[in-house]
Amino acid sequence: MNEGSKNKQLSKRDKKASTYRRVVAGNVNGKSIVQSDELMEAYQFKTVPGYEHTLVWINDGTPDLSKEQRLERYPDSVVPGPGGTSLHFVTFPPVSVFSDPSFDGKAAQDEALIRLRGLADHFERDDPAMHKTNTVDYAVVYEGEMWLELDNGETLHLKRGDVVVQNGTRHAWRNKGTRPVTMLFFLNGAKA
């Protein structure tokens, strides 16, 4: 493939929501099976161009493996309770999207409160990117470069493959680059 056609393919892909394949394994009569195998298209925020979220899986609390595990409806909270877990792909647009004069912060907050129930209500009023949840989070930079800001103002520059473990700490994710950044988040519900 020549460089020109490769760039065309990449630019076409960048214009539609990311798609992830979710395979769920289960047990039937003591044997493991593929319970489901499906493509999941990322939710594209209407109020924040380039911001995408995919909830891959959630267990509200400690799973009971004697029962079939399913994700049949969007949960009341994407943040799991103690003993629970959730897995998310998130694509963050560059910070320039938020500083554009056409950006409507109130509309973005309202949409986040619907799509990111249980998480968006932790976003701080003065700095909506800053938040803290009762979870231990494993965050992986899947594609691109990201900046992690802690509440003391310290900022860490992260690159593809870097992993952050958040132990219920106050933080913000900031894409200071010019391209979207995709991250994988695994949240573990914890006691406060």
Residue pairs with C-beta under 8 A, 6 or more apart in sequence:
1 9
14 180
17 41
17 42
17 43
17 44
17 52
18 41
18 42
18 52
18 54
18 89
18 91
18 182
19 39
19 40
19 41
19 42
20 39
20 40
20 42
20 54
20 56
20 89
21 37
21 38
21 39
21 40
22 36
22 37
22 38
22 39
22 40
22 56
22 57
23 34
23 36
23 37
24 34
24 35
24 36
24 37
24 57
24 69
25 32
25 33
25 34
25 35
26 32
26 33
26 35
26 68
26 69
27 33
27 65
35 68
35 69
35 70
40 54
40 56
41 54
42 52
42 53
42 54
42 89
42 91
43 52
43 53
43 54
43 115
44 51
44 52
45 51
45 52
45 53
45 108
45 111
45 112
45 115
46 111
47 104
47 107
47 108
47 110
47 111
48 93
48 97
48 98
48 103
48 108
48 111
49 93
49 97
50 91
50 92
50 93
50 94
50 97
50 180
51 91
51 92
51 93
51 97
52 89
52 90
52 91
52 182
53 88
53 89
53 90
53 91
53 115
53 116
54 88
54 89
54 90
55 71
55 74
55 75
55 78
55 86
55 87
55 88
56 87
56 88
56 89
57 71
57 85
57 86
57 87
58 71
58 75
58 78
58 80
58 84
58 85
58 86
58 87
59 69
59 80
59 84
59 85
59 86
60 75
60 77
60 80
60 81
60 84
61 80
61 81
61 82
61 83
61 84
61 189
62 83
62 84
63 69
75 117
75 118
76 117
76 118
77 117
77 118
77 119
78 86
78 88
78 116
78 117
78 118
78 119
79 86
79 118
79 119
79 122
79 133
79 134
79 135
79 187
79 189
80 86
80 135
80 187
80 188
80 189
81 189
82 134
82 189
82 190
82 191
83 189
84 188
84 189
85 186
85 187
85 188
85 189
86 185
86 186
86 187
87 184
87 185
87 186
87 187
88 184
88 185
88 186
88 187
89 142
89 182
89 183
89 184
89 185
90 182
90 183
90 185
91 180
91 181
91 182
91 183
92 146
92 173
92 175
92 180
92 181
92 182
92 183
93 175
93 180
94 175
94 176
94 177
94 178
94 179
94 180
95 174
95 175
95 176
96 178
97 103
98 105
105 128
108 128
109 120
109 123
109 128
112 119
112 120
112 123
113 120
113 121
119 131
119 133
122 131
122 132
122 133
123 129
123 130
123 131
124 130
124 131
127 172
129 149
129 172
129 173
129 174
130 149
130 151
130 170
130 171
130 172
131 170
131 171
131 172
132 168
132 169
132 170
132 171
133 168
133 187
134 168
134 189
134 190
134 191
134 192
135 166
135 168
135 187
135 188
135 189
135 190
136 165
136 166
136 167
136 168
136 187
136 188
136 190
137 164
137 165
137 166
137 185
137 186
137 187
137 188
138 163
138 164
138 165
138 185
138 186
138 188
139 163
139 164
139 165
139 166
139 173
139 183
139 184
139 185
139 186
140 161
140 162
140 163
140 183
140 184
140 185
141 158
141 159
141 160
141 161
141 162
141 163
141 181
141 183
142 160
142 182
142 183
142 184
143 160
143 181
143 182
144 160
144 175
144 177
144 179
144 180
144 181
144 182
145 157
145 158
145 159
145 160
145 175
145 177
145 181
146 158
146 173
146 174
146 175
146 181
146 183
147 155
147 156
147 157
147 158
147 173
147 174
147 175
147 176
148 155
148 156
148 158
148 164
148 171
148 172
148 173
148 174
149 155
149 171
149 172
149 173
149 174
150 156
150 169
150 170
150 171
151 169
151 170
151 171
155 174
156 164
158 164
168 190
168 192
173 183
175 181
